[in-house]
Amino acid sequence: MPDGRRSCGDHPSAGSPWRWAPPLCSWGTTLGCAAAPTAAGDGTGPAPPALERFYAQQLAWGPCDGFASTPDEAQLYADPALECARMEVPLDYAQPDGRTAQIAVLRRATDRPRIGSLVINPGGPGGSGVQAAAVMSATFGGGPFDVVGFDPRGIGASTPRLDCLTPAETAAERAAPMDIDPSPAGVAQVEAEVREFVAKCVERSGGVDVLANAGTRDVARDMDVLRAVLGDAELTYLGYSYGTFLGSTYAEMFPRNVRAMVLDGAIDPAAPSAAEEIAQMTAFQRAFEVYAADCAQRPPCPLGADPAAATAAFQELARPLVADPAPAGPGRTLSFGDAVTAVTASLYHPSGWTELTAGLAELRTGSGAKLLAIADRYHELDQDAFTIVHCADDERTGDRDANAALAARVRAAAPFLDPGVPVVPALGVCDMWPASPTSTPHVPHAPGLPPVLVVATTGAPATPFAAGIALAEALGGRLLTVEGTQHGAVGQGWSCIDDIAADYLVELTLPPEGTTCSTTPATGVAR
């Protein structure tokens, strides 16, 4: 599934911008050598009286040993240049004396004259900012900022953890047959499964109050506490994809606490859920067609030599998986859903196309192992947290017919993912959610917000270019247009893009109106 505020998520192994960032790119040099950096100020911004104890807390920085959940993370966090801490915030900001949550924070402190902290969010929702900062510190470190990442509430090493399914239950759900029975009995069966899932989310996450306070507005409040405890009067922020929605939410709530924001791979906070999903699926279809045209030039392409026939070729290859999943290794099979996940995950960046082609070619021989491996990496993103945050953020229909109509429109917008079976007109997870949404689509109003930099890629699959235009206009910011197909552009080694972002973050200098960078050639070209 694709990314975005209301559809699916970013993940480093499925297209997050920092997956392809080189160990050292122009960031380290540009930020490290910039002259006369603009200071962010000393101390912290004012704290609401009821929240003073949270804003005034001192973080106990130490080794990151206890923050890893996998052996790879443990190895990554063993870098002695990285420090970790836990920050306490109210679970419910309306009840600051009630339950609290613990937010995991990681930083790589600079050893140069310091402007402040560069806080990074990699996207999602469900992406780990701790992991992202650990990886990206090699790219963004060495300059006048401490590189800081945090796991949003309930995600990664933050607690209470948002949780719905066990790993075994998730694996079973992915392998289960697709729901294709639109009869009243079929609808009742789907909705019974949805109710069971929601009940597990409530129980395993720690109660309805945890779910009710898991949305982006609460994460933005946490980010303001983080700004203060880091000692920054104003926030300097880099957010990718869903991180742009978090950034725009923070900008609206705390406009005078912002120093600088780079919002890369923008989400339009004013777009209703249905409109955003259709726009996103349309963009994914275009990205699929761009991939198919490239594949056709590299025979033998498993989708054939005619790009115009690629959608039908993929349907012919993938639709049999609805009824007959392909063997994919010992005890594993490739479902239609996982096949689509593998394709959409690979469309986030052209660097994924070669592996996708190999997976599709293998599927033609009857094996789904390669595609399943791609889908497995995508599912390393915290899918439970992804669902919970969306249900906390998004409006919902509560209407079976409206849900079915939207599903049909999605299939029409992106026919490569159409399974060719009936739509089941059932209520979804968010329709049965036990808490009301805490956000509504709207144009943000942020008086006093300084100019922000919005980066939008013309052929981005997960966050359509039009959303970047809309977000820059809504925030009164400057749009940097990137000609390319990938999702996200900053920190990937294109000097045109990185130099502009660095000049802005350090000097607060925006590029001229209408500036465009191209990702071909690899160094980027400004005009």
C-alpha positions as CSV (number, residue, x, y, z in Angstrom):
1,M,0.0,0.0,0.0
2,P,1.2,3.6,-0.6
3,D,2.0,6.3,1.8
4,G,0.3,9.4,2.9
5,R,-1.7,10.8,5.8
6,R,-4.8,8.6,5.0
7,S,-3.6,5.7,3.0
8,C,-0.3,4.1,3.9
9,G,3.1,4.8,5.3
10,D,6.7,5.7,4.7
11,H,9.4,3.4,5.7
12,P,13.1,3.4,5.1
13,S,13.0,0.0,3.4
14,A,10.1,1.0,1.3
15,G,11.0,4.4,-0.1
16,S,11.6,6.8,2.8
17,P,14.0,9.5,1.5
18,W,16.8,8.7,3.8
19,R,17.1,5.1,2.6
20,W,19.1,6.3,-0.4
21,A,21.0,9.1,1.3
22,P,24.7,8.4,1.0
23,P,26.8,8.1,4.1
24,L,28.2,11.6,3.4
25,C,26.7,14.0,1.0
26,S,26.8,17.8,0.5
27,W,24.9,18.3,3.8
28,G,27.9,17.6,6.0
29,T,30.1,20.0,4.0
30,T,27.5,22.7,3.4
31,L,26.2,22.9,7.0
32,G,29.6,22.5,8.5
33,C,31.2,25.3,6.4
34,A,28.4,27.8,6.3
35,A,29.4,31.3,7.5
36,A,27.7,33.4,10.1
37,P,25.0,31.0,11.1
38,T,21.7,32.5,12.3
39,A,21.2,31.7,15.9
40,A,17.9,30.2,17.1
41,G,18.1,31.9,20.5
42,D,18.9,30.8,24.0
43,G,16.6,29.2,26.6
44,T,13.1,28.0,25.8
45,G,9.8,29.4,24.8
46,P,7.1,30.1,27.4
47,A,5.3,27.0,28.9
48,P,1.6,26.9,29.7
49,P,1.4,27.0,33.5
50,A,-0.3,23.6,33.8
51,L,2.5,22.1,31.7
52,E,5.5,23.8,33.4
53,R,6.9,20.6,34.9
54,F,7.0,18.9,31.5
55,Y,8.6,21.9,29.7
56,A,11.1,22.4,32.5
57,Q,12.3,18.7,32.7
58,Q,15.9,17.9,32.2
59,L,16.7,15.0,29.8
60,A,19.1,12.3,31.2
61,W,21.2,11.6,28.1
62,G,23.0,8.3,28.0
63,P,23.7,5.3,25.9
64,C,21.0,4.1,23.5
65,D,21.3,0.4,24.5
66,G,17.7,0.1,25.7
67,F,16.1,1.8,22.7
68,A,16.7,-0.9,20.1
69,S,14.1,-3.5,19.1
70,T,16.1,-5.4,16.6
71,P,19.7,-6.5,16.3
72,D,20.3,-4.1,13.4
73,E,19.0,-1.2,15.5
74,A,21.3,-2.3,18.4
75,Q,24.3,-2.2,16.1
76,L,23.2,1.2,14.8
77,Y,22.6,2.7,18.2
78,A,26.0,1.4,19.5
79,D,27.7,4.4,17.9
80,P,29.2,6.3,20.8
81,A,28.4,9.6,19.1
82,L,24.7,8.9,19.7
83,E,22.9,9.7,23.0
84,C,19.4,8.7,24.0
85,A,16.9,9.9,26.6
86,R,13.2,9.6,27.6
87,M,10.9,12.6,27.8
88,E,7.8,12.6,29.8
89,V,4.6,14.2,28.4
90,P,0.9,14.1,29.5
91,L,-1.1,11.3,27.8
92,D,-4.0,13.8,27.6
93,Y,-3.0,17.4,27.5
94,A,-6.4,18.3,28.9
95,Q,-5.5,16.4,32.0
96,P,-1.8,17.1,32.7
97,D,-2.0,15.6,36.2
98,G,-3.2,12.3,34.8
99,R,-1.4,9.4,33.0
100,T,1.8,10.2,31.2
101,A,3.6,8.9,28.2
102,Q,7.4,8.4,27.6
103,I,8.9,9.7,24.4
104,A,12.1,8.2,23.1
105,V,14.6,10.8,21.9
106,L,18.0,10.4,20.2
107,R,20.6,13.0,19.3
108,R,24.0,13.4,17.7
109,A,25.4,16.5,19.3
110,T,27.5,18.8,17.1
111,D,31.0,19.8,18.2
112,R,30.8,23.0,16.2
113,P,29.3,26.4,17.0
114,R,25.7,25.5,17.6
115,I,22.6,27.1,16.1
116,G,20.2,24.6,17.8
117,S,18.7,21.3,17.1
118,L,17.5,19.9,13.8
119,V,14.5,17.8,14.6
120,I,13.7,15.1,12.0
121,N,10.5,13.1,11.3
122,P,10.9,10.4,8.6
123,G,7.2,10.0,7.8
124,G,4.6,7.3,8.4
125,P,2.7,7.6,10.6
126,G,4.6,4.7,12.3
127,G,8.2,5.7,11.3
128,S,10.8,5.8,14.0
129,G,12.4,9.2,14.4
130,V,15.0,7.7,16.7
131,Q,16.1,5.3,14.0
132,A,15.9,7.9,11.3
133,A,18.1,10.3,13.2
134,A,20.6,7.6,13.9
135,V,20.8,6.8,10.2
136,M,20.6,10.4,9.0
137,S,23.1,11.8,11.5
138,A,25.9,10.7,9.1
139,T,24.3,12.8,6.4
140,F,23.1,15.8,8.4
141,G,25.7,15.8,11.2
142,G,29.0,17.7,11.2
143,G,27.3,21.1,11.0
144,P,25.8,23.7,13.4
145,F,22.9,21.5,14.5
146,D,22.4,18.7,16.9
147,V,20.6,16.1,14.9
148,V,17.6,14.9,16.9
149,G,14.9,12.3,16.3
150,F,12.0,11.2,18.4
151,D,9.6,8.3,18.3
152,P,6.1,9.8,18.3
153,R,3.9,8.7,21.1
154,G,3.2,5.0,21.1
155,I,5.7,4.2,18.3
156,G,9.1,2.5,18.4
157,A,10.7,2.9,21.9
158,S,8.0,5.3,23.1
159,T,5.4,4.1,25.6
160,P,2.6,3.2,26.1
161,R,3.1,1.4,22.8
162,L,0.3,1.4,20.2
163,D,-0.4,-2.2,19.5
164,C,-3.2,-4.3,17.9
165,L,-1.9,-7.6,16.5
166,T,0.9,-10.0,17.4
167,P,3.4,-10.8,14.7
168,A,1.8,-14.1,14.2
169,E,-1.6,-12.5,13.8
170,T,-0.2,-10.0,11.3
171,A,1.3,-12.7,9.2
172,A,-2.0,-14.6,9.2
173,E,-3.9,-11.5,8.2
174,R,-1.5,-10.9,5.3
175,A,-1.8,-14.4,4.1
176,A,-5.6,-14.6,4.5
177,P,-7.9,-14.8,1.4
178,M,-9.2,-11.4,0.2
179,D,-12.7,-10.5,1.2
180,I,-14.7,-10.8,-2.0
181,D,-18.3,-11.6,-0.8
182,P,-20.5,-8.5,-1.1
183,S,-23.6,-10.3,0.3
184,P,-25.1,-9.4,3.7
185,A,-23.3,-12.5,5.2
186,G,-20.0,-11.4,3.7
187,V,-20.4,-7.9,5.0
188,A,-21.3,-9.2,8.4
189,Q,-18.2,-11.4,8.5
190,V,-15.9,-8.5,7.5
191,E,-17.4,-6.2,10.1
192,A,-17.1,-8.9,12.8
193,E,-13.4,-9.1,12.0
194,V,-13.1,-5.3,12.1
195,R,-14.7,-5.2,15.6
196,E,-12.4,-7.9,16.8
197,F,-9.4,-5.9,15.5
198,V,-10.5,-2.7,17.2
199,A,-11.1,-4.5,20.5
200,K,-7.5,-5.8,20.3
201,C,-6.2,-2.3,19.7
202,V,-8.0,-1.0,22.8
203,E,-6.8,-3.8,25.0
204,R,-3.2,-4.1,23.8
205,S,-2.6,-0.3,23.6
206,G,-3.6,0.3,27.1
207,G,-7.2,1.6,26.8
208,V,-9.4,4.0,24.9
209,D,-7.7,7.0,26.4
210,V,-4.4,6.0,24.7
211,L,-6.1,5.7,21.3
212,A,-8.0,8.9,21.8
213,N,-4.7,10.8,22.3
214,A,-2.6,9.2,19.6
215,G,-3.2,11.7,16.9
216,T,-1.0,14.2,15.2
217,R,-2.2,17.2,17.2
218,D,-0.9,15.5,20.4
219,V,2.4,14.6,18.7
220,A,2.8,18.3,17.7
221,R,2.3,19.2,21.4
222,D,5.0,16.7,22.3
223,M,7.3,18.2,19.8
224,D,6.9,21.6,21.4
225,V,7.8,20.1,24.8
226,L,10.8,18.6,23.0
227,R,11.8,21.9,21.6
228,A,11.8,23.4,25.0
229,V,13.7,20.6,26.8
230,L,16.4,20.7,24.0
231,G,17.0,24.3,25.0
232,D,15.7,25.9,21.8
233,A,13.6,29.0,21.8
234,E,12.4,28.1,18.3
235,L,12.1,24.8,16.4
236,T,14.2,23.9,13.3
237,Y,12.5,21.0,11.7
238,L,12.8,18.6,8.7
239,G,9.8,16.5,8.0
240,Y,9.2,14.0,5.2
241,S,5.8,12.9,3.8
242,Y,3.5,12.4,6.9
243,G,6.2,14.5,8.7
244,T,5.0,17.4,6.6
245,F,1.5,17.0,8.1
246,L,3.1,16.9,11.5
247,G,5.1,20.0,10.6
248,S,2.1,22.0,9.3
249,T,0.1,21.0,12.4
250,Y,2.9,22.2,14.6
251,A,3.2,25.4,12.6
252,E,-0.5,26.2,13.1
253,M,-0.5,25.4,16.8
254,F,2.8,27.1,17.6
255,P,3.6,29.5,14.7
256,R,5.8,31.8,16.8
257,N,7.9,28.9,18.1
258,V,9.1,28.0,14.6
259,R,12.6,29.1,13.3
260,A,12.7,27.1,10.1
261,M,10.9,24.2,8.5
262,V,11.7,22.0,5.5
263,L,8.6,20.0,4.5
264,D,9.6,17.5,1.9
265,G,7.0,15.3,0.1
266,A,4.0,17.4,1.1
267,I,0.6,16.4,2.3
268,D,-2.2,19.0,1.9
269,P,-3.9,19.3,5.3
270,A,-7.0,20.8,3.7
271,A,-7.7,17.8,1.4
272,P,-10.6,15.6,2.6
273,S,-9.8,12.0,3.0
274,A,-11.5,10.7,-0.1
275,A,-10.1,13.4,-2.4
276,E,-6.6,12.9,-1.0
277,E,-6.8,9.1,-1.5
278,I,-7.9,9.4,-5.1
279,A,-5.2,11.9,-5.9
280,Q,-2.6,9.7,-4.3
281,M,-3.8,6.6,-6.2
282,T,-3.8,8.6,-9.5
283,A,-0.2,9.5,-8.8
284,F,0.7,5.9,-8.1
285,Q,-0.8,4.8,-11.4
286,R,1.4,7.4,-13.1
287,A,4.4,6.2,-11.3
288,F,3.6,2.6,-12.3
289,E,3.4,3.7,-15.9
290,V,6.7,5.5,-15.7
291,Y,8.3,2.3,-14.3
292,A,6.6,0.2,-17.0
293,A,8.0,2.5,-19.7
294,D,11.5,2.1,-18.3
295,C,11.1,-1.6,-17.9
296,A,10.0,-2.0,-21.5
297,Q,13.3,-0.5,-22.6
298,R,15.2,-3.2,-20.8
299,P,14.1,-6.5,-22.3
300,P,13.0,-9.0,-21.3
301,C,10.5,-7.0,-19.2
302,P,8.0,-9.2,-17.3
303,L,5.3,-6.6,-18.1
304,G,6.1,-6.8,-21.9
305,A,7.4,-4.4,-24.4
306,D,4.4,-2.2,-24.7
307,P,4.0,0.3,-21.8
308,A,0.4,0.9,-22.7
309,A,-0.4,-2.7,-22.0
310,A,1.6,-2.9,-18.7
311,T,-1.4,-2.5,-16.4
312,A,-3.3,-5.3,-18.1
313,A,-0.1,-7.4,-18.0
314,F,0.3,-6.9,-14.2
315,Q,-3.4,-7.7,-13.6
316,E,-3.0,-10.9,-15.6
317,L,0.0,-11.8,-13.4
318,A,-1.4,-10.7,-10.0
319,R,-5.1,-11.4,-10.1
320,P,-4.8,-15.2,-9.9
321,L,-3.2,-14.6,-6.5
322,V,-6.6,-13.6,-5.1
323,A,-7.7,-17.2,-5.2
324,D,-4.4,-19.0,-5.5
325,P,-1.4,-17.4,-3.6
326,A,2.0,-18.2,-5.0
327,P,4.5,-20.2,-3.0
328,A,7.1,-17.9,-1.6
329,G,9.5,-20.0,0.4
330,P,9.1,-22.5,3.3
331,G,5.7,-22.0,4.9
332,R,5.1,-18.7,3.0
333,T,2.8,-17.6,0.2
334,L,2.4,-14.4,-1.8
335,S,-1.1,-13.0,-1.6
336,F,-2.6,-10.4,-4.0
337,G,-2.3,-7.8,-1.3
338,D,1.4,-8.5,-0.7
339,A,2.1,-8.4,-4.4
340,V,0.5,-4.9,-4.7
341,T,2.4,-3.8,-1.6
342,A,5.6,-4.9,-3.2
343,V,4.9,-3.0,-6.3
344,T,3.8,0.3,-4.6
345,A,6.7,0.1,-2.2
346,S,9.1,-0.2,-5.1
347,L,7.6,2.9,-6.9
348,Y,8.7,5.2,-4.1
349,H,12.1,5.6,-5.8
350,P,13.6,4.5,-9.1
351,S,16.3,2.6,-7.1
352,G,13.6,0.0,-6.3
353,W,12.8,-0.7,-9.9
354,T,15.5,-3.3,-10.6
355,E,14.4,-5.5,-7.6
356,L,10.7,-5.1,-8.6
357,T,11.5,-6.3,-12.2
358,A,13.3,-9.3,-10.8
359,G,10.3,-10.1,-8.5
360,L,7.8,-9.8,-11.3
361,A,9.9,-12.0,-13.5
362,E,10.1,-14.6,-10.8
363,L,6.4,-14.5,-10.3
364,R,6.0,-15.4,-14.0
365,T,7.8,-18.6,-13.1
366,G,5.3,-19.3,-10.3
367,S,7.3,-18.1,-7.3
368,G,6.5,-15.1,-5.1
369,A,9.6,-15.1,-2.9
370,K,11.3,-11.9,-4.2
371,L,8.1,-9.9,-4.1
372,L,7.2,-11.2,-0.6
373,A,10.7,-10.0,0.6
374,I,9.9,-6.5,-0.6
375,A,6.5,-6.6,1.1
376,D,8.1,-7.9,4.3
377,R,10.5,-4.9,4.4
378,Y,7.6,-2.6,3.9
379,H,5.7,-4.2,6.8
380,E,8.6,-3.4,9.1
381,L,6.8,-0.1,9.4
382,D,4.6,-0.1,12.5
383,Q,1.3,-0.9,10.8
384,D,-0.7,-0.9,14.0
385,A,0.5,2.6,14.9
386,F,-0.2,3.7,11.3
387,T,-3.8,2.6,11.6
388,I,-4.3,4.0,15.1
389,V,-2.9,7.5,14.1
390,H,-5.0,7.6,11.0
391,C,-8.2,6.8,13.0
392,A,-7.2,9.5,15.5
393,D,-6.7,12.0,12.7
394,D,-9.1,11.3,9.9
395,E,-12.8,12.0,9.3
396,R,-14.8,8.8,8.6
397,T,-18.0,8.2,6.7
398,G,-19.7,5.6,8.9
399,D,-21.5,4.6,5.7
400,R,-21.1,1.3,3.9
401,D,-22.2,2.5,0.5
402,A,-19.9,5.5,0.7
403,N,-17.0,3.2,1.6
404,A,-17.8,1.0,-1.4
405,A,-18.0,3.9,-3.8
406,L,-14.6,5.2,-2.6
407,A,-13.1,1.7,-3.1
408,A,-14.4,1.6,-6.6
409,R,-13.0,5.1,-7.4
410,V,-9.6,4.0,-6.0
411,R,-9.6,1.0,-8.4
412,A,-10.5,3.3,-11.3
413,A,-7.8,5.8,-10.4
414,A,-5.1,3.0,-10.0
415,P,-6.2,0.1,-12.1
416,F,-2.9,-1.7,-11.7
417,L,-4.0,-2.6,-8.1
418,D,-7.6,-3.6,-9.1
419,P,-8.1,-7.2,-8.0
420,G,-11.0,-7.7,-10.4
421,V,-13.3,-9.0,-7.7
422,P,-16.4,-7.3,-6.1
423,V,-16.1,-4.5,-3.6
424,V,-17.4,-5.5,-0.2
425,P,-19.6,-2.6,1.2
426,A,-18.5,-2.8,4.8
427,L,-17.7,-0.4,7.6
428,G,-14.0,0.1,8.1
429,V,-11.7,0.2,11.2
430,C,-12.0,3.9,11.7
431,D,-15.8,3.8,11.3
432,M,-15.9,1.6,14.4
433,W,-13.2,3.5,16.3
434,P,-14.0,4.2,20.0
435,A,-12.8,7.8,20.0
436,S,-13.6,10.8,17.8
437,P,-11.0,12.3,15.4
438,T,-8.8,15.1,16.8
439,S,-8.1,16.7,13.4
440,T,-10.3,17.8,10.5
441,P,-9.2,18.8,7.0
442,H,-8.7,22.5,6.8
443,V,-6.4,25.3,5.5
444,P,-4.0,25.9,8.3
445,H,-4.0,29.4,9.9
446,A,-0.6,30.3,11.3
447,P,-0.2,34.1,11.9
448,G,3.4,34.9,12.7
449,L,4.8,31.9,11.1
450,P,8.2,32.6,9.4
451,P,8.7,31.5,5.8
452,V,8.9,27.7,5.4
453,L,10.4,25.7,2.6
454,V,8.2,23.2,0.9
455,V,9.9,20.6,-1.4
456,A,7.6,18.9,-4.0
457,T,8.6,16.4,-6.6
458,T,6.7,16.5,-9.9
459,G,6.2,12.8,-10.3
460,A,6.1,11.7,-6.6
461,P,3.9,8.7,-6.2
462,A,2.8,9.0,-2.6
463,T,2.5,12.7,-2.2
464,P,1.2,14.3,-5.4
465,F,2.9,17.5,-6.6
466,A,-0.3,19.5,-6.3
467,A,-0.3,18.9,-2.6
468,G,3.1,20.6,-2.3
469,I,1.7,23.6,-4.2
470,A,-1.3,23.7,-1.9
471,L,0.8,23.4,1.3
472,A,3.3,26.1,0.3
473,E,0.4,28.5,-0.5
474,A,-1.5,27.6,2.8
475,L,1.6,28.3,4.9
476,G,2.8,31.3,2.9
477,G,6.0,29.4,2.2
478,R,8.4,29.0,-0.7
479,L,8.0,26.0,-3.1
480,L,11.1,24.2,-4.4
481,T,10.0,22.1,-7.4
482,V,12.0,18.9,-8.0
483,E,11.7,17.2,-11.4
484,G,11.7,13.5,-10.7
485,T,9.7,10.4,-9.9
486,Q,10.9,9.6,-6.3
487,H,9.1,10.3,-3.0
488,G,11.2,12.9,-1.2
489,A,14.4,14.6,-2.3
490,V,16.3,16.3,0.5
491,G,19.4,14.6,1.7
492,Q,19.7,12.1,-1.2
493,G,22.8,13.6,-2.6
494,W,21.5,16.1,-5.2
495,S,23.6,19.2,-4.6
496,C,21.0,21.5,-6.1
497,I,18.4,20.4,-3.6
498,D,20.7,20.0,-0.6
499,D,22.4,23.3,-1.0
500,I,19.1,25.1,-1.1
501,A,17.8,23.3,2.0
502,A,21.1,23.9,3.8
503,D,21.2,27.6,2.9
504,Y,17.6,27.9,4.3
505,L,18.2,26.0,7.5
506,V,21.4,27.7,8.3
507,E,21.0,31.2,6.9
508,L,17.2,31.3,6.6
509,T,17.7,32.2,3.0
510,L,15.0,31.0,0.7
511,P,15.5,30.2,-3.0
512,P,14.0,32.6,-5.6
513,E,10.4,32.1,-6.6
514,G,10.0,29.4,-9.2
515,T,13.3,27.6,-8.5
516,T,13.4,24.1,-9.9
517,C,15.9,21.4,-9.4
518,S,16.2,18.3,-11.6
519,T,17.3,14.9,-10.3
520,T,18.8,14.2,-13.8
521,P,21.8,14.3,-13.8
522,A,22.3,12.9,-10.3
523,T,23.9,16.1,-9.0
524,G,20.8,18.1,-9.7
525,V,20.5,21.2,-11.8
526,A,18.9,24.5,-10.6
527,R,17.0,26.9,-12.9
